[in-house]
Amino acid sequence: MLLELRDIKKSFTGAEGPVPVLRGVDLALGAGESLALTGESGSGKSTLLHLVGGLDRPDSGRITVAGEDVTALDDRGRAALRRGTVGVVFQQFNLIPSLDIAANIAFQARLAGRHDAALAQDLAERLGLAAHLSKYPEQLSGGQQQRTAIARALAARPRLVLADEPTGNLDEATAEAVLGAMLELVAETGAALLMVTHSAHHAARMGRRLHLRAGRIA
């Protein structure tokens, strides 16, 4: 398995004490597989993605990505994981304002030491960004910025792609095209895709679907 979660638990501190968010989640995902994670708001979906991406730590349990124990890594190790192994597409675009779109797309791949100009150009064309490569993030619409964030994550050829509502800022037609491109590229590179979505239609396009309810896989 490329990704394995074993008995993951996570709580946050509330006004009256700890508030459980994840209550013992088990999950496995193999290379080349795509998995949709669905659930109501507050069910712990985004928290789970943050834990897998090394952006936070679980209270207990074990997460392994490509055989590496993420829960045992320090801050530097988790940052290296996101540079080289995991591509992250969250709802916040986190583009670099001082870089044009071409440089934003190439940014993570350059950090990982595997920038491929041909792949970056192909991604830009597939995601409808080829005419905007010399522009800056502030000159693009929210949907175009989201597509740039997706291209940046895929350009580094990650082994695992984490996507939190990646088409949430896109119109339906564009969302279909972007999702199709993501699935094609994941299949071509043998990566795994874990996507959080509220859309039953988009979830149905994934290879597998799991539902998170009250911090547990239902």
Backbone as CSV, one residue per row, in Angstrom:
resi,resn,N_x,N_y,N_z,CA_x,CA_y,CA_z,C_x,C_y,C_z
1,MET,0.823,-1.204,0.000,0.000,0.000,0.000,0.866,1.266,0.000
2,LEU,0.482,2.218,-0.811,1.211,3.478,-0.830,0.879,4.327,0.396
3,LEU,-0.393,4.272,0.821,-0.840,5.038,1.989,-1.583,4.104,2.937
4,GLU,-1.213,4.145,4.226,-1.912,3.358,5.236,-2.139,4.199,6.491
5,LEU,-3.362,4.191,6.965,-3.720,4.821,8.238,-4.208,3.729,9.170
6,ARG,-3.698,3.731,10.395,-4.085,2.731,11.374,-4.533,3.405,12.665
7,ASP,-5.816,3.297,12.956,-6.408,3.758,14.218,-6.050,5.215,14.519
8,ILE,-6.275,6.090,13.532,-5.925,7.496,13.680,-6.980,8.222,14.512
9,LYS,-6.506,8.884,15.565,-7.379,9.672,16.431,-6.835,11.091,16.538
10,LYS,-7.756,12.049,16.551,-7.357,13.452,16.649,-8.461,14.238,17.335
11,SER,-8.076,15.042,18.322,-9.005,15.933,19.015,-8.453,17.343,19.004
12,PHE,-9.347,18.309,19.130,-8.955,19.701,19.272,-9.514,20.227,20.590
13,THR,-8.878,21.241,21.115,-9.295,21.788,22.401,-10.437,22.772,22.217
14,GLY,-11.556,22.493,22.893,-12.701,23.385,22.877,-12.854,24.095,24.204
15,ALA,-13.885,24.899,24.314,-14.106,25.672,25.546,-14.326,24.772,26.752
16,GLU,-14.867,23.576,26.502,-15.159,22.667,27.608,-14.264,21.435,27.599
17,GLY,-13.127,21.531,26.930,-12.198,20.413,26.912,-12.002,19.854,25.517
18,PRO,-11.350,18.679,25.393,-11.055,18.079,24.091,-12.323,17.753,23.294
19,VAL,-12.281,18.058,21.996,-13.390,17.746,21.091,-12.880,16.721,20.072
20,PRO,-13.314,15.459,20.158,-12.840,14.441,19.213,-13.289,14.753,17.792
21,VAL,-12.363,14.655,16.851,-12.672,14.870,15.440,-12.526,13.559,14.663
22,LEU,-11.423,12.862,14.864,-11.223,11.538,14.276,-11.154,10.526,15.412
23,ARG,-11.921,9.451,15.282,-12.108,8.533,16.411,-11.601,7.120,16.127
24,GLY,-10.553,7.017,15.356,-10.005,5.708,15.044,-10.234,5.335,13.598
25,VAL,-9.546,6.025,12.699,-9.742,5.836,11.255,-8.683,4.893,10.700
26,ASP,-9.143,3.883,9.950,-8.275,2.976,9.206,-8.540,3.186,7.718
27,LEU,-7.464,3.244,6.947,-7.610,3.513,5.516,-6.367,3.014,4.804
28,ALA,-6.545,2.467,3.614,-5.406,2.025,2.810,-5.663,2.396,1.354
29,LEU,-4.591,2.800,0.673,-4.708,3.238,-0.718,-3.455,2.803,-1.467
30,GLY,-3.651,2.109,-2.568,-2.526,1.607,-3.335,-2.115,2.538,-4.460
31,ALA,-0.923,2.343,-4.982,-0.429,3.126,-6.115,-1.369,2.946,-7.297
32,GLY,-1.683,4.047,-7.975,-2.563,4.013,-9.127,-4.040,4.040,-8.789
33,GLU,-4.381,4.020,-7.494,-5.784,4.041,-7.085,-6.261,5.465,-6.828
34,SER,-7.560,5.669,-6.988,-8.182,6.946,-6.638,-9.302,6.676,-5.645
35,LEU,-9.381,7.511,-4.612,-10.350,7.318,-3.538,-11.028,8.636,-3.207
36,ALA,-12.356,8.625,-3.204,-13.126,9.795,-2.789,-13.515,9.634,-1.329
37,LEU,-13.279,10.672,-0.547,-13.676,10.690,0.857,-14.813,11.694,1.001
38,THR,-15.971,11.211,1.366,-17.144,12.064,1.510,-17.560,12.142,2.969
39,GLY,-18.468,13.052,3.269,-18.940,13.213,4.638,-19.468,14.619,4.855
40,GLU,-20.275,14.783,5.896,-20.831,16.083,6.219,-19.738,17.035,6.691
41,SER,-20.014,18.339,6.657,-19.085,19.325,7.213,-18.856,19.014,8.684
42,GLY,-17.595,19.061,9.089,-17.264,18.771,10.476,-17.029,17.309,10.774
43,SER,-17.093,16.455,9.735,-16.907,15.017,9.972,-15.442,14.625,10.095
44,GLY,-14.524,15.544,9.772,-13.097,15.271,9.931,-12.338,15.043,8.646
45,LYS,-12.977,15.295,7.497,-12.336,15.013,6.209,-11.070,15.848,6.006
46,SER,-11.175,17.155,6.162,-10.015,18.022,5.941,-8.936,17.774,6.987
47,THR,-9.351,17.495,8.217,-8.386,17.163,9.266,-7.576,15.941,8.870
48,LEU,-8.244,14.941,8.327,-7.550,13.722,7.910,-6.526,14.028,6.824
49,LEU,-6.892,14.849,5.843,-5.955,15.199,4.788,-4.750,15.957,5.342
50,HIS,-4.992,16.855,6.286,-3.884,17.586,6.900,-2.915,16.634,7.606
51,LEU,-3.441,15.619,8.251,-2.596,14.649,8.946,-1.775,13.836,7.954
52,VAL,-2.402,13.379,6.879,-1.689,12.590,5.872,-0.589,13.421,5.225
53,GLY,-0.865,14.711,4.984,0.124,15.595,4.374,1.185,16.100,5.326
54,GLY,1.121,15.681,6.576,2.128,16.099,7.548,1.994,17.536,7.987
55,LEU,0.807,18.126,7.808,0.572,19.498,8.233,0.134,19.567,9.691
56,ASP,-0.175,18.430,10.262,-0.546,18.331,11.670,-0.217,16.912,12.111
57,ARG,-0.271,16.664,13.412,0.038,15.341,13.944,-1.199,14.732,14.592
58,PRO,-1.401,13.426,14.443,-2.508,12.778,15.150,-2.185,12.643,16.635
59,ASP,-3.222,12.477,17.434,-3.000,12.207,18.858,-2.461,10.801,19.055
60,SER,-2.922,9.866,18.226,-2.446,8.489,18.283,-2.717,7.823,16.950
61,GLY,-2.096,6.679,16.752,-2.222,5.967,15.497,-0.988,6.150,14.634
62,ARG,-1.005,5.520,13.465,0.164,5.528,12.586,-0.250,5.794,11.146
63,ILE,0.510,6.663,10.492,0.305,6.977,9.077,1.594,6.675,8.332
64,THR,1.521,5.859,7.304,2.697,5.604,6.480,2.389,6.000,5.039
65,VAL,3.355,6.658,4.419,3.266,7.057,3.015,4.515,6.540,2.315
66,ALA,4.321,5.689,1.319,5.433,5.091,0.584,6.417,4.429,1.549
67,GLY,5.870,3.772,2.566,6.683,3.047,3.529,7.305,3.895,4.616
68,GLU,7.088,5.214,4.592,7.670,6.110,5.586,6.637,6.461,6.651
69,ASP,7.028,6.346,7.898,6.138,6.635,9.020,6.051,8.151,9.194
70,VAL,4.970,8.731,8.700,4.793,10.188,8.764,4.695,10.659,10.205
71,THR,4.084,9.851,11.062,3.889,10.255,12.458,5.201,10.324,13.229
72,ALA,6.266,9.736,12.688,7.557,9.769,13.374,8.478,10.872,12.858
73,LEU,8.051,11.592,11.820,8.900,12.616,11.214,8.867,13.916,12.007
74,ASP,9.993,14.637,12.014,10.010,15.980,12.583,9.539,16.971,11.528
75,ASP,9.541,18.264,11.860,9.035,19.275,10.923,9.794,19.252,9.599
76,ARG,11.106,19.101,9.673,11.912,19.080,8.442,11.569,17.866,7.596
77,GLY,11.398,16.728,8.230,11.071,15.507,7.510,9.709,15.582,6.848
78,ARG,8.749,16.186,7.536,7.408,16.308,6.962,7.401,17.295,5.800
79,ALA,8.219,18.353,5.895,8.332,19.303,4.782,8.962,18.620,3.564
80,ALA,9.956,17.772,3.811,10.592,17.036,2.714,9.604,16.072,2.067
81,LEU,8.731,15.485,2.871,7.700,14.588,2.346,6.791,15.335,1.375
82,ARG,6.386,16.551,1.749,5.495,17.338,0.884,6.221,17.820,-0.372
83,ARG,7.522,18.021,-0.295,8.275,18.431,-1.487,8.425,17.284,-2.475
84,GLY,8.711,16.097,-1.959,9.129,15.039,-2.852,8.145,13.913,-3.102
85,THR,7.205,13.690,-2.164,6.351,12.502,-2.271,4.874,12.838,-2.390
86,VAL,4.445,13.879,-1.697,3.022,14.206,-1.618,2.736,15.541,-2.295
87,GLY,1.746,15.551,-3.167,1.261,16.794,-3.770,-0.047,17.181,-3.108
88,VAL,-0.148,18.437,-2.685,-1.302,18.874,-1.908,-2.071,19.966,-2.652
89,VAL,-3.380,19.770,-2.783,-4.262,20.789,-3.358,-5.362,21.052,-2.345
90,PHE,-5.221,22.130,-1.588,-6.228,22.478,-0.607,-7.099,23.623,-1.112
91,GLN,-8.127,23.968,-0.353,-9.074,24.985,-0.790,-8.416,26.361,-0.881
92,GLN,-7.397,26.601,-0.054,-6.630,27.835,-0.169,-5.568,27.606,-1.249
93,PHE,-5.511,28.496,-2.225,-4.631,28.260,-3.368,-3.153,28.307,-2.978
94,ASN,-2.786,29.235,-2.081,-1.404,29.377,-1.609,-0.421,29.581,-2.763
95,LEU,-0.847,30.341,-3.768,0.075,30.686,-4.842,1.007,31.798,-4.360
96,ILE,2.153,31.931,-5.015,3.139,32.931,-4.633,2.889,34.193,-5.470
97,PRO,2.451,35.293,-4.843,2.030,36.478,-5.595,3.116,37.066,-6.489
98,SER,4.384,36.936,-6.069,5.475,37.567,-6.821,5.941,36.740,-8.013
99,LEU,5.408,35.539,-8.189,5.784,34.686,-9.310,4.659,34.628,-10.332
100,ASP,5.014,34.583,-11.613,3.971,34.430,-12.625,3.438,32.996,-12.604
101,ILE,2.428,32.725,-13.409,1.761,31.426,-13.359,2.708,30.302,-13.770
102,ALA,3.539,30.532,-14.772,4.495,29.504,-15.188,5.428,29.134,-14.034
103,ALA,5.912,30.142,-13.323,6.829,29.885,-12.205,6.111,29.241,-11.028
104,ASN,4.852,29.614,-10.813,4.078,28.970,-9.753,3.882,27.488,-10.050
105,ILE,3.569,27.153,-11.292,3.380,25.753,-11.664,4.669,24.960,-11.449
106,ALA,5.796,25.570,-11.773,7.080,24.868,-11.684,7.657,24.836,-10.280
107,PHE,7.088,25.612,-9.362,7.728,25.854,-8.067,8.025,24.567,-7.292
108,GLN,7.016,23.739,-7.054,7.230,22.542,-6.245,8.136,21.542,-6.952
109,ALA,7.983,21.429,-8.276,8.830,20.508,-9.026,10.301,20.922,-8.934
110,ARG,10.557,22.218,-8.958,11.939,22.694,-8.822,12.481,22.381,-7.427
111,LEU,11.648,22.562,-6.403,12.077,22.234,-5.038,12.418,20.748,-4.922
112,ALA,11.642,19.917,-5.615,11.862,18.473,-5.551,13.005,18.017,-6.457
113,GLY,13.543,18.953,-7.267,14.648,18.613,-8.163,14.232,17.806,-9.371
114,ARG,12.971,17.930,-9.801,12.540,17.182,-10.975,11.601,18.005,-11.860
115,HIS,11.999,19.244,-12.095,11.219,20.089,-13.006,11.291,19.541,-14.413
116,ASP,10.137,19.415,-15.047,10.023,18.915,-16.417,9.221,19.956,-17.189
117,ALA,9.904,20.735,-18.020,9.253,21.833,-18.735,8.134,21.327,-19.647
118,ALA,8.344,20.170,-20.260,7.323,19.625,-21.166,6.070,19.230,-20.393
119,LEU,6.252,18.624,-19.218,5.098,18.252,-18.396,4.369,19.494,-17.916
120,ALA,5.110,20.514,-17.481,4.486,21.748,-17.013,3.648,22.389,-18.117
121,GLN,4.177,22.387,-19.331,3.434,22.955,-20.462,2.198,22.124,-20.773
122,ASP,2.334,20.810,-20.708,1.203,19.914,-20.961,0.096,20.137,-19.933
123,LEU,0.488,20.285,-18.681,-0.488,20.545,-17.621,-1.209,21.869,-17.863
124,ALA,-0.434,22.888,-18.226,-1.032,24.197,-18.477,-2.057,24.120,-19.602
125,GLU,-1.751,23.362,-20.626,-2.684,23.224,-21.753,-3.921,22.432,-21.346
126,ARG,-3.737,21.330,-20.650,-4.872,20.495,-20.241,-5.816,21.242,-19.293
127,LEU,-5.236,22.113,-18.470,-6.028,22.819,-17.464,-6.440,24.223,-17.903
128,GLY,-6.246,24.538,-19.180,-6.702,25.813,-19.715,-5.928,27.019,-19.227
129,LEU,-4.636,26.834,-18.979,-3.813,27.921,-18.435,-2.734,28.406,-19.409
130,ALA,-2.660,27.797,-20.578,-1.563,28.102,-21.500,-1.511,29.572,-21.898
131,ALA,-2.665,30.228,-21.946,-2.693,31.646,-22.351,-2.422,32.589,-21.187
132,HIS,-2.204,32.045,-19.997,-2.067,32.894,-18.799,-0.727,32.725,-18.095
133,LEU,0.226,32.044,-18.726,1.462,31.699,-18.039,2.307,32.905,-17.636
134,SER,2.187,34.018,-18.347,2.982,35.207,-18.015,2.255,36.148,-17.054
135,LYS,1.033,35.789,-16.675,0.266,36.609,-15.735,0.634,36.255,-14.290
136,TYR,0.129,37.071,-13.364,0.365,36.834,-11.942,-0.952,36.425,-11.276
137,PRO,-0.864,35.741,-10.146,-2.086,35.224,-9.510,-3.218,36.237,-9.369
138,GLU,-2.882,37.472,-9.014,-3.933,38.477,-8.796,-4.687,38.828,-10.073
139,GLN,-4.104,38.469,-11.221,-4.747,38.749,-12.508,-5.675,37.627,-12.958
140,LEU,-5.723,36.548,-12.201,-6.531,35.394,-12.566,-7.783,35.308,-11.704
141,SER,-8.797,34.636,-12.223,-10.012,34.372,-11.451,-9.714,33.300,-10.406
142,GLY,-10.652,33.138,-9.485,-10.475,32.108,-8.470,-10.356,30.725,-9.078
143,GLY,-11.153,30.447,-10.098,-11.081,29.153,-10.756,-9.751,28.917,-11.439
144,GLN,-9.213,29.966,-12.068,-7.914,29.835,-12.726,-6.799,29.634,-11.700
145,GLN,-6.910,30.301,-10.565,-5.919,30.100,-9.508,-5.986,28.673,-8.962
146,GLN,-7.205,28.142,-8.838,-7.340,26.759,-8.367,-6.696,25.794,-9.355
147,ARG,-6.890,26.038,-10.649,-6.279,25.175,-11.654,-4.755,25.274,-11.615
148,THR,-4.253,26.471,-11.319,-2.800,26.641,-11.177,-2.281,25.825,-9.998
149,ALA,-3.005,25.832,-8.895,-2.608,25.052,-7.720,-2.601,23.559,-8.030
150,ILE,-3.566,23.101,-8.819,-3.615,21.695,-9.216,-2.424,21.362,-10.111
151,ALA,-2.138,22.232,-11.077,-1.002,22.008,-11.971,0.301,21.970,-11.191
152,ARG,0.451,22.857,-10.217,1.677,22.887,-9.400,1.877,21.566,-8.668
153,ALA,0.785,21.041,-8.091,0.895,19.784,-7.349,1.266,18.622,-8.264
154,LEU,0.675,18.569,-9.463,0.914,17.453,-10.368,2.254,17.555,-11.087
155,ALA,2.762,18.779,-11.266,4.002,18.977,-12.017,5.207,18.335,-11.333
156,ALA,5.129,18.143,-10.031,6.243,17.542,-9.299,6.213,16.015,-9.345
157,ARG,5.253,15.443,-10.058,5.083,13.998,-10.163,5.058,13.333,-8.779
158,PRO,4.154,13.749,-7.909,4.091,13.150,-6.576,3.590,11.713,-6.638
159,ARG,3.942,10.932,-5.637,3.438,9.562,-5.573,2.027,9.522,-4.983
160,LEU,1.692,10.551,-4.211,0.364,10.647,-3.610,-0.143,12.066,-3.773
161,VAL,-1.359,12.205,-4.302,-1.988,13.512,-4.459,-3.140,13.610,-3.459
162,LEU,-3.128,14.661,-2.640,-4.194,14.948,-1.691,-4.944,16.171,-2.190
163,ALA,-6.247,16.044,-2.349,-7.035,17.143,-2.906,-8.283,17.373,-2.059
164,ASP,-8.410,18.587,-1.528,-9.548,18.946,-0.680,-10.497,19.825,-1.486
165,GLU,-11.595,19.248,-1.959,-12.567,19.966,-2.792,-11.856,20.717,-3.925
166,PRO,-11.068,20.024,-4.744,-10.252,20.724,-5.747,-11.050,21.422,-6.842
167,THR,-12.320,21.052,-6.995,-13.136,21.696,-8.031,-14.212,22.599,-7.437
168,GLY,-14.076,22.908,-6.157,-15.107,23.684,-5.471,-15.281,25.096,-5.991
169,ASN,-14.237,25.668,-6.594,-14.312,27.036,-7.107,-14.515,27.091,-8.616
170,LEU,-14.873,25.959,-9.207,-14.988,25.891,-10.658,-16.445,25.670,-11.079
171,ASP,-16.787,26.171,-12.269,-18.110,25.872,-12.802,-18.138,24.402,-13.212
172,GLU,-19.321,23.870,-13.439,-19.480,22.424,-13.635,-18.677,21.901,-14.821
173,ALA,-18.722,22.622,-15.934,-18.007,22.157,-17.129,-16.496,22.132,-16.888
174,THR,-15.977,23.198,-16.266,-14.544,23.260,-15.985,-14.163,22.215,-14.957
175,ALA,-15.016,22.018,-13.960,-14.751,21.013,-12.933,-14.619,19.629,-13.550
176,GLU,-15.493,19.314,-14.504,-15.430,18.013,-15.168,-14.109,17.848,-15.911
177,ALA,-13.700,18.898,-16.609,-12.455,18.832,-17.373,-11.246,18.698,-16.459
178,VAL,-11.242,19.463,-15.359,-10.120,19.433,-14.425,-10.031,18.077,-13.733
179,LEU,-11.172,17.556,-13.304,-11.173,16.258,-12.642,-10.701,15.166,-13.600
180,GLY,-11.152,15.244,-14.830,-10.708,14.281,-15.825,-9.202,14.331,-16.029
181,ALA,-8.648,15.552,-16.094,-7.204,15.707,-16.269,-6.445,15.149,-15.072
182,MET,-6.958,15.394,-13.863,-6.310,14.865,-12.663,-6.276,13.343,-12.691
183,LEU,-7.401,12.732,-13.023,-7.468,11.275,-13.053,-6.553,10.692,-14.130
184,GLU,-6.499,11.347,-15.286,-5.628,10.884,-16.364,-4.162,10.933,-15.939
185,LEU,-3.776,12.052,-15.337,-2.374,12.237,-14.968,-1.965,11.312,-13.832
186,VAL,-2.882,11.092,-12.889,-2.590,10.160,-11.804,-2.402,8.755,-12.374
187,ALA,-3.285,8.378,-13.309,-3.176,7.056,-13.927,-1.875,6.918,-14.728
188,GLU,-1.507,7.975,-15.434,-0.300,7.934,-16.273,0.965,7.801,-15.441
189,THR,0.985,8.428,-14.265,2.198,8.432,-13.445,2.198,7.334,-12.395
190,GLY,1.068,6.625,-12.218,1.001,5.583,-11.203,0.857,6.115,-9.802
191,ALA,0.505,7.383,-9.664,0.318,7.976,-8.341,-1.023,7.530,-7.761
192,ALA,-1.237,7.821,-6.500,-2.528,7.583,-5.850,-3.185,8.932,-5.598
193,LEU,-4.520,8.952,-5.627,-5.268,10.196,-5.414,-6.280,9.992,-4.294
194,LEU,-6.186,10.837,-3.272,-7.168,10.875,-2.190,-7.848,12.227,-2.245
195,MET,-9.138,12.235,-2.569,-9.851,13.490,-2.784,-11.055,13.604,-1.855
196,VAL,-11.136,14.727,-1.160,-12.314,15.064,-0.376,-13.289,15.802,-1.273
197,THR,-14.540,15.385,-1.258,-15.539,16.062,-2.087,-16.926,15.940,-1.478
198,HIS,-17.741,16.971,-1.707,-19.149,16.915,-1.330,-20.017,16.440,-2.493
199,SER,-19.413,16.337,-3.670,-20.167,16.012,-4.873,-20.266,14.502,-5.065
200,ALA,-21.490,13.983,-5.040,-21.692,12.553,-5.291,-21.277,12.198,-6.717
201,HIS,-21.497,13.117,-7.642,-21.131,12.885,-9.043,-19.623,12.741,-9.196
202,HIS,-18.863,13.648,-8.574,-17.404,13.573,-8.667,-16.874,12.364,-7.906
203,ALA,-17.483,12.058,-6.776,-17.060,10.882,-6.008,-17.227,9.609,-6.828
204,ALA,-18.286,9.576,-7.644,-18.568,8.382,-8.450,-17.502,8.147,-9.526
205,ARG,-16.731,9.177,-9.848,-15.687,9.033,-10.861,-14.405,8.446,-10.284
206,MET,-14.305,8.391,-8.962,-13.130,7.807,-8.329,-13.240,6.278,-8.349
207,GLY,-12.105,5.630,-8.197,-12.107,4.177,-8.200,-12.808,3.588,-6.987
208,ARG,-12.688,4.272,-5.841,-13.326,3.819,-4.612,-13.905,5.019,-3.882
209,ARG,-14.852,4.731,-2.974,-15.480,5.787,-2.176,-15.604,5.332,-0.727
210,LEU,-15.287,6.237,0.190,-15.480,5.992,1.616,-16.211,7.191,2.209
211,HIS,-17.024,6.922,3.199,-17.803,7.990,3.841,-17.348,8.142,5.292
212,LEU,-17.046,9.370,5.674,-16.611,9.659,7.045,-17.797,10.264,7.790
213,ARG,-18.148,9.633,8.892,-19.278,10.132,9.687,-18.855,10.181,11.151
214,ALA,-18.939,11.394,11.729,-18.601,11.582,13.148,-17.229,11.020,13.499
215,GLY,-16.289,11.249,12.592,-14.904,10.860,12.883,-14.554,9.422,12.635
216,ARG,-15.490,8.662,12.030,-15.214,7.250,11.739,-15.616,6.934,10.300
217,ILE,-14.953,5.944,9.707,-15.357,5.483,8.397,-16.662,4.707,8.549
218,ALA,-17.692,5.184,7.859,-19.010,4.545,8.004,-19.092,3.289,7.148
